C-alpha cells in the first residue's frame, strides 16, 4: 500500500534535554524521521525543548517549536496549526510517549481530531503495565520469570516472602531502569521497595525472581501494516542478567547462541510483537537465556517504539530503522521501500553482518563524588561507543580505544590492576572498568573458571580475552627489529594499537608504525553494506581492518580495499566521540553543520567518529563516513589514505582539539585557528601573559607543578582560591579552596590523577557575576554572535548555570568592556573561526576567566535563539571561502532566551547535589520569556545561590 493520502501534516514530539537513559539517540531518530517524511511531501510540526540538536534546526521541520514538553505546549501548537492530521510520538523516547499518553488521557487528541500513528497506545499500556504484559505472555505461551505486581508496601512484602531472595524490583512507566534494583538481602528490601513505588508515576512495581547469570539478548524488529516483520539486528549482552542493557557491553551479531535457540527466539519476538497490537513501526524485545545446554528462553520486556538500541542497531547494520519506521507509520509496506544502502534491493530484508560490532558504555562517575559505582538495573552511563571489526577481538579493542579514558585498548599500557584482592572485588562488584579488569585478572593468572564463576560472563568471551593475552606474551619475546611479520599482522588483526605493541616491545609507537609501513601491513577499509557484499552498495560507510594479501593467477599480490580515493579536494571533520558530561550533543551539532558547510564550499567531506547515537555518524551526512575511534593511529591512517586538504578540529570539542598537537607535528594542515593559538589559550600561564600584554584584567594567578609551589602561591594570592588543571574539559578537577589544608589535599589528588599537569591557581572573585561571549573571527574582523549572563554567581561551572541571552543585568559600561575584550582576545589569538570567552564581573570591572578558540557548548543555543546558522558561517571562514563582511547578520529574538541545565542526580541518590566549578549537568533545554517579570525567571533568580559549593 502506498502512503496514505489523508496525512498531510504531522506533529512530531521530541525527547527534550539529554538525561541518563535517554541521550542523543533520539535526536538521530527524530532527524531521520523528519527527513524521511519530507521526502514524501508531508509537512511536519516539531515540538522539542533541546536547542543542541540537529532535530530542532529550522530546516528540519516546516515549523519548529522550542517549547517545554508539556500538554500546555501541545495545546499551544495545535491551536496554531489546525491543519495537523496526526501525531508521531515514537521518535522521542519515553518522554514523547509519556506526553502523548498524558495528552490522550486529557482528551486533547480527541478534541482536535488527531490520530496517533506509528504506535498503538493500547500496546504501550500493555507493555508498561507489568501485570497486563504478564497475563498476555501467559496467554500466548511465552515464558517469563516468576513475578507479581505490587501497588502497596504490604503487597510487596508478601510477594518477597513467597519468592525468597534475590529479587528484582522494577518500577512501572519509567525510563532507563529508574526505580529498579536487585535485592540480595531481606534487610535491604523495605527501602528499595519504597524507592520503586515512589519512582513509578502510578506507584506500581513488578517483583521478579532474579534470573542472575542468565544471558541477555535484544532483538530490533520492524513491522508494516501488511504484517510483514523483519528482524534488523540481534544484540547479545556480554554482561549477564543483572546489569541494565544501557550499562552492558553488547555485541552483534549474537556470538554464543545456538542456531536452534536463535530461531526460537526470533519466532517468539515476532509472536510477541503481533500479539500486543496492530501497529506499524519499530519494536525492541529483550530476552534472557539460561546458561546451560537447555537454553531456556524467557521474555524480559518489549518496547513497541524506536528504542535506545535502535540507533545502535541502525549503525551496526546500516539499516536506518527510524527512517523506515517513519515511512511505515504513514502507510507504506516494507516491500515498497528501497534498501537505503544498496538502493537496488528492497527494505523487506534482514541485514547480514560480515563483521562484528561491540558497544561499550561511557560513564562519568568522577563527576558524582560518592556515587555508587556498581552497575545494576538502573542505567548510569552517559554515552556509548561502538567498534567495528572483522572479529570480536578487533571490535572490542577499537571500542576500548574509542572511550577516551586514557587507555590504549585492553592491557599493554601499564595501567592495569595487579592486586589480587582488588581484581576479585572489581569482578564481584562490576563497575565502569570491568571490561579492562577481566584482562587484568587473566594477566594475573586467575583461572577462567574462577572469572566465569564470579562474573557469569560466557566462557567464549573469556577465551577471546585469554587469546589476546597469550598473543601479548608471545610478542613480548621479541624486539621491534626481530618481530616477525606474521605476528605483527596477527596483533593488528586482533585490534592491538601500535602504542600497545610498542609497550610490549619496549620501543616507541612511531617505530612500530614505521615497521608496519616497511612490511606493508596497512589498514584496509571495508563497506558496511547490509548484505555481506552480495549486492553493490552505493553509500560510503567504512570501517578499517587488516587483511592477508591476495595473490591472483598472474602473480599479482594485493589487499582488497573498498575505499576508493577520489581526486576531489577533501576536508576531514573530527567528531566528538562518546557523550559525556562537559561534551555532549552540542558538538555533534557543530560537526554536522561543519560537514554541510564544507560540502557547500565544494569539498568532499569525510567524517571520523565512533558514537553510534549521533547524526554525524549517519551514513548520508558526509560524503564518506569512517566509523572509527577518534584515536591518533586510526585518524593518521585515514589521512594517509585520503590525503585531505586539511582537518577541522575546532568543532569536535576537547576530543578533536586534543589531536591538534599531533596533526601539527606531522605537518597536517589544521583548518582555521592554528595549533599554536589553540595551545596558547589552553596553557593558562601563556594565556595570562597575553592578557597582560593587552592590558586586559584577569584575576591574580600563579602556576604550580607541586603542592609546595601551590602553598607558596597561596600566601601571595590569598584565599579563596580557584584551583584548576590545564588542558581539561567540563571543569574537570576544578575546585574552590578556602584554606591550606584543602589546597594541599586537592593539589596532591589532582597531580595523582593527572600527572605532569600544570595547575593554575586564581584568586577567586567571591560574589562576582559571570558572563560569556561567543564570537566568530576571520583574522581581521570579529563578530560577537551572543553575550550571555549567568543567573548563578561566578564559581558555578558555565555548563551548570542558567544563562540568559541577551544579558539582563549588565550596564552599558560593562557590556562595552566585554565587547572590547572579546575583540582584542580573538585577534591576539589569531583566531580563524569560533571563540568562546568567559568573564567575571566585580565592581563594574570585567575580568577574563578563560578563552577557548573553538566551538563551545553554547553555540547551538545561540544559533537557535537568534535563528542564524553561525556554525556554517564559521566553517566557511575556517576554510578560507568567506570573510565576515560577506555575511548579512540578522539575529531575531524577542525578549530573552534562557539556557537551562538538566541534571540526572536521580541516578545517584546519595551524591552531593551542590554545584561548583566542576560540571555535572547531562543536558539542557531552552526557555523563551517575553520579559524579566516572567515567573520562570523570578524563580530561577531567587534560587541562584542555593547550590554553590566550595
FENWOCOR-V89274 format. One record per helix or strand of 2 or more residues. SS is the DSSP state (alpha for helix, beta for strand). FROM is the first residue (numbers start at 0). TO is the last residue. Records with the same first field share a line. If there is no record, write none. Layout:
SS=FROM-TO ; FROM-TO
This chain:
beta=8-12 ; 42-47 ; 62-65 ; 85-87 ; 114-116 ; 146-149 ; 166-170 ; 180-182 ; 204-208 ; 214-222 ; 228-236 ; 249-251 ; 280-288 ; 296-302 ; 355-361 ; 382-388 ; 523-526 ; 540-544 ; 549-550 ; 556-557 ; 569-573 ; 603-608 ; 623-626 ; 645-647 ; 700-703 ; 720-724 ; 734-736 ; 758-762 ; 768-777 ; 781-792 ; 802-804 ; 831-841 ; 844-851 ; 895-901 ; 922-928
alpha=24-38 ; 70-79 ; 92-104 ; 107-110 ; 120-127 ; 129-139 ; 152-162 ; 185-198 ; 244-246 ; 258-275 ; 307-316 ; 320-328 ; 333-335 ; 364-366 ; 391-401 ; 419-427 ; 433-443 ; 447-454 ; 458-474 ; 484-492 ; 497-504 ; 508-517 ; 584-599 ; 631-641 ; 652-656 ; 659-664 ; 674-681 ; 683-692 ; 706-716 ; 739-752 ; 797-799 ; 811-827 ; 858-865 ; 869-877 ; 883-885 ; 904-906 ; 934-941
